[in-house]
Amino acid sequence: MDIDSLRSFLAFVDTGSFTRAAKQIHRTQSAISMQMKKLEEELDKNLFTKEGRHLVLSHEGQQLASYAKRIVGLHDETINAIRTETAYPALHLGCPDDYAESILPVVIGLIRESLSKINIQVTCASSFLLRQGLDKGELHLAILTRSPNLEEGYLLKTDEGVWIGSKQHVLLEHRPLPVAFFQPDCKFHSAALTGLMKNQIPYDLVSCSSSASAQRGMVRHGLAIGAMARSSLSEDLYELDETWLPPLPAIHIVLVPAVTSHPALSDGAIKKISESFQNNANK
């Protein structure tokens, strides 16, 4: 059924007259009459009946009135929802896997506060690979690790590396010391190995991975100890505080836009996300 014809029909229902209905929806009376005729032909029913000099709804007309209100209402709701949907392209956001459970959800929540309709595509990889993605235009925005002495991006959080172990497995006296780290571009990887060699502690590099879940799994099952950001530590693991373990560096976790950023995210908007993240963290 034609939506315009149903609107005209409902205008008659509201006014009780084709003349007043025509004025209400800014159509001619003859145009409305033609629409009603087509509706009756489509339904093969008479929608109106005469009571004296006036037209009133027939039984079938009363049935249609109930359905027509719902049909027109749903039609208008659909059109409004689609037209008001912001026509922004998907936002491609990068995040290291070790921040996927702690930092990423908060950042996405803050983005959605101002851009509720935007679709966010997340890529998890090392900070090194995510920087390449930003440079190539494959990402609009990325959560990255930087050294505290650099000015890259907008600060989200200051963190530091910690050695982690399993509560069920004691490995600290093993020699060589079994260790599991992130990939070599990770700041904790290089600092840990350099420190172990400097302190003449023999080690067995059991695995390297870009996945925080993989590293935690190795530690959890007693295959190695690991090194990661304190904010990535899960409850079933604990921070090793042995003083002979090499110290791990402090880091900054930052939000970095691509040179050509997403059209909906200005530098001012990204700065606001950074400030909101820090304010939430301090509460």
C-alpha positions as CSV (number, residue, x, y, z in Angstrom):
1,M,0.0,0.0,0.0
2,D,1.2,3.5,-0.9
3,I,2.3,5.5,2.2
4,D,0.9,8.8,0.9
5,S,-2.4,7.1,0.3
6,L,-2.4,5.9,3.9
7,R,-1.6,9.4,5.2
8,S,-4.5,10.7,3.2
9,F,-6.7,8.0,4.6
10,L,-5.6,8.8,8.2
11,A,-6.3,12.5,7.5
12,F,-9.9,11.6,6.7
13,V,-10.0,9.5,9.9
14,D,-8.9,12.5,11.9
15,T,-11.1,15.1,10.2
16,G,-14.1,13.1,9.1
17,S,-14.1,15.0,5.8
18,F,-12.3,14.8,2.5
19,T,-12.4,18.6,2.3
20,R,-10.8,19.1,5.7
21,A,-8.4,16.2,5.1
22,A,-7.2,17.9,1.8
23,K,-6.5,21.1,3.6
24,Q,-4.6,19.3,6.4
25,I,-2.2,17.5,4.1
26,H,-2.1,20.2,1.3
27,R,-3.6,18.1,-1.4
28,T,-6.7,18.6,-3.6
29,Q,-9.9,16.8,-2.7
30,S,-9.9,15.0,-6.1
31,A,-6.4,13.7,-5.5
32,I,-7.4,12.3,-2.2
33,S,-10.5,10.7,-3.7
34,M,-8.3,9.0,-6.3
35,Q,-6.0,7.7,-3.6
36,M,-9.0,6.3,-1.7
37,K,-10.3,4.6,-4.8
38,K,-6.9,2.9,-5.4
39,L,-6.9,1.7,-1.8
40,E,-10.3,0.2,-2.2
41,E,-9.3,-1.5,-5.4
42,E,-6.1,-2.9,-3.8
43,L,-8.0,-4.3,-0.8
44,D,-11.1,-5.2,-2.8
45,K,-13.2,-3.7,0.0
46,N,-15.3,-0.5,0.5
47,L,-13.6,1.6,3.1
48,F,-16.4,4.1,3.4
49,T,-20.2,4.1,3.7
50,K,-22.8,6.8,3.7
51,E,-24.7,7.9,6.7
52,G,-27.1,10.5,5.5
53,R,-25.1,13.2,3.7
54,H,-21.8,12.2,5.3
55,L,-19.2,9.5,4.6
56,V,-18.1,7.4,7.5
57,L,-15.7,4.5,7.8
58,S,-17.1,1.0,6.9
59,H,-16.1,-2.0,9.1
60,E,-13.2,-2.6,6.8
61,G,-12.2,1.0,6.9
62,Q,-12.1,0.9,10.7
63,Q,-9.8,-2.2,10.4
64,L,-7.5,-0.4,8.0
65,A,-7.4,2.7,10.3
66,S,-5.8,0.6,13.1
67,Y,-3.2,-0.9,10.8
68,A,-2.5,2.3,8.9
69,K,-1.5,4.2,12.0
70,R,1.1,1.5,12.8
71,I,2.3,1.2,9.2
72,V,2.8,5.0,8.8
73,G,4.3,5.3,12.3
74,L,6.9,2.5,11.6
75,H,7.6,4.0,8.2
76,D,8.3,7.5,9.7
77,E,10.4,6.0,12.5
78,T,12.5,4.0,10.0
79,I,13.1,7.1,7.7
80,N,14.0,9.3,10.7
81,A,16.5,6.7,12.1
82,I,18.3,6.3,8.8
83,R,18.3,10.0,7.9
84,T,19.7,11.0,11.3
85,E,22.4,8.3,11.2
86,T,25.7,10.2,11.0
87,A,27.2,9.4,7.6
88,Y,30.7,9.1,8.9
89,P,33.0,6.3,7.6
90,A,34.0,3.6,10.1
91,L,36.7,4.7,12.6
92,H,39.8,2.4,12.4
93,L,41.3,2.2,15.8
94,G,44.5,0.4,16.7
95,C,45.4,-1.0,20.1
96,P,48.2,-3.2,21.5
97,D,46.7,-6.5,22.8
98,D,47.8,-5.9,26.3
99,Y,45.6,-2.8,26.6
100,A,42.6,-4.4,25.0
101,E,40.9,-5.2,28.3
102,S,41.8,-2.2,30.3
103,I,42.5,0.9,28.2
104,L,40.6,0.1,25.0
105,P,37.0,-0.1,26.4
106,V,37.4,3.2,28.2
107,V,38.7,5.0,25.1
108,I,35.8,3.5,22.9
109,G,33.3,4.6,25.6
110,L,34.6,8.1,25.5
111,I,34.5,8.2,21.7
112,R,30.9,6.9,21.7
113,E,29.8,9.6,24.1
114,S,30.2,12.2,21.4
115,L,29.8,10.0,18.3
116,S,27.2,7.4,19.4
117,K,26.4,6.2,15.9
118,I,29.9,5.7,14.6
119,N,31.2,2.2,13.7
120,I,34.6,1.4,15.3
121,Q,36.9,-1.2,13.7
122,V,39.6,-2.3,16.1
123,T,43.0,-3.7,15.1
124,C,45.2,-5.3,17.8
125,A,48.9,-5.3,17.1
126,S,52.2,-4.1,18.6
127,S,52.8,-0.4,18.9
128,F,55.5,-0.7,16.1
129,L,53.0,-2.2,13.6
130,L,50.3,0.2,14.7
131,R,52.6,3.2,13.9
132,Q,53.1,1.7,10.5
133,G,49.3,1.5,10.1
134,L,49.0,5.2,11.0
135,D,51.7,6.1,8.5
136,K,50.0,4.1,5.7
137,G,46.6,5.5,6.4
138,E,45.2,2.2,7.4
139,L,44.3,3.5,10.9
140,H,42.7,6.8,12.0
141,L,43.8,6.6,15.6
142,A,45.9,4.3,17.8
143,I,46.6,3.6,21.5
144,L,50.4,3.3,21.7
145,T,53.2,3.0,24.1
146,R,55.8,5.8,24.1
147,S,58.9,6.7,26.2
148,P,58.2,9.3,28.9
149,N,60.7,11.7,27.2
150,L,58.8,11.9,23.9
151,E,55.9,14.2,23.0
152,E,54.0,11.9,20.6
153,G,50.2,11.8,20.9
154,Y,47.9,12.7,23.8
155,L,48.7,11.2,27.2
156,L,46.2,8.7,28.5
157,K,48.1,7.0,31.4
158,T,51.5,6.7,32.9
159,D,52.4,3.1,33.6
160,E,55.5,0.9,34.3
161,G,56.7,-2.6,33.5
162,V,56.5,-5.3,36.1
163,W,57.7,-8.9,36.2
164,I,54.8,-11.4,36.6
165,G,54.5,-14.9,37.8
166,S,52.0,-17.6,38.5
167,K,50.7,-18.1,42.1
168,Q,50.8,-21.9,41.5
169,H,54.2,-22.2,40.0
170,V,57.6,-21.1,41.4
171,L,60.2,-20.6,38.7
172,L,62.5,-18.0,40.1
173,E,65.2,-20.5,41.1
174,H,65.3,-22.2,37.7
175,R,68.4,-21.8,35.7
176,P,68.3,-20.9,33.0
177,L,65.3,-18.7,34.0
178,P,62.3,-19.4,31.7
179,V,60.9,-16.1,30.3
180,A,58.0,-15.2,28.0
181,F,57.8,-11.7,26.5
182,F,56.1,-9.6,23.9
183,Q,57.8,-9.2,20.5
184,P,61.3,-7.6,20.4
185,D,59.9,-4.1,19.6
186,C,58.3,-4.1,23.1
187,K,60.2,-1.8,25.5
188,F,59.9,-4.4,28.3
189,H,61.3,-7.1,26.1
190,S,64.6,-5.3,25.3
191,A,64.9,-3.9,28.9
192,A,64.4,-7.3,30.5
193,L,66.9,-9.2,28.3
194,T,69.5,-6.5,28.5
195,G,69.1,-6.5,32.3
196,L,69.3,-10.3,32.6
197,M,72.5,-10.3,30.5
198,K,74.0,-7.4,32.4
199,N,73.3,-9.2,35.7
200,Q,74.7,-12.5,34.3
201,I,71.4,-14.3,34.8
202,P,71.1,-17.2,32.3
203,Y,67.7,-17.3,30.7
204,D,65.6,-19.4,28.3
205,L,63.4,-17.3,26.0
206,V,60.4,-19.7,25.9
207,S,58.2,-17.6,23.7
208,C,57.7,-14.1,22.1
209,S,54.1,-13.0,21.2
210,S,52.2,-9.9,20.3
211,S,49.3,-11.3,22.4
212,A,49.0,-10.4,26.1
213,S,46.7,-13.4,26.5
214,A,49.4,-15.7,25.1
215,Q,52.0,-14.3,27.5
216,R,49.7,-14.6,30.5
217,G,48.8,-18.1,29.4
218,M,52.5,-19.1,29.4
219,V,53.0,-17.7,32.9
220,R,49.7,-19.1,34.2
221,H,50.6,-22.6,33.2
222,G,54.0,-22.4,34.8
223,L,56.1,-22.3,31.6
224,A,57.8,-19.0,32.2
225,I,57.7,-15.7,34.1
226,G,56.9,-12.6,32.0
227,A,57.1,-8.8,31.8
228,M,54.3,-6.4,31.0
229,A,52.6,-3.2,32.0
230,R,51.2,-3.2,35.5
231,S,47.8,-2.2,34.2
232,S,47.7,-5.4,32.1
233,L,48.3,-7.7,35.1
234,S,45.4,-10.1,35.6
235,E,44.1,-11.2,39.1
236,D,45.3,-14.8,38.8
237,L,48.9,-13.6,38.3
238,Y,51.1,-11.6,40.7
239,E,53.8,-9.0,40.5
240,L,57.3,-10.4,41.3
241,D,59.2,-8.1,43.6
242,E,62.6,-9.8,43.7
243,T,65.2,-7.1,43.8
244,W,67.6,-9.1,41.6
245,L,65.2,-9.0,38.7
246,P,66.2,-6.2,36.3
247,P,64.1,-3.0,36.6
248,L,61.7,-2.4,33.8
249,P,61.0,1.1,32.3
250,A,58.2,3.5,32.9
251,I,56.0,4.1,29.9
252,H,53.4,6.5,28.7
253,I,50.2,5.2,27.1
254,V,49.0,7.7,24.5
255,L,46.3,8.3,21.9
256,V,47.9,9.1,18.5
257,P,46.0,10.3,15.4
258,A,47.1,9.6,11.9
259,V,48.3,12.6,9.8
260,T,45.0,12.4,8.0
261,S,42.7,11.7,10.9
262,H,39.0,10.6,10.9
263,P,36.7,13.5,9.7
264,A,34.7,13.2,13.0
265,L,37.7,13.4,15.3
266,S,39.5,16.8,15.4
267,D,42.7,17.3,17.5
268,G,40.5,19.1,20.0
269,A,38.1,16.1,20.2
270,I,41.1,13.7,20.8
271,K,42.5,16.0,23.4
272,K,39.2,16.0,25.2
273,I,39.2,12.2,25.2
274,S,42.7,12.2,26.7
275,E,41.6,14.6,29.4
276,S,38.4,12.7,30.2
277,F,40.4,9.4,30.4
278,Q,42.8,11.0,32.9
279,N,40.0,12.5,34.9
280,N,38.2,9.1,35.1
281,A,41.4,7.4,36.2
282,N,41.9,9.9,39.0
283,K,38.5,9.4,40.5
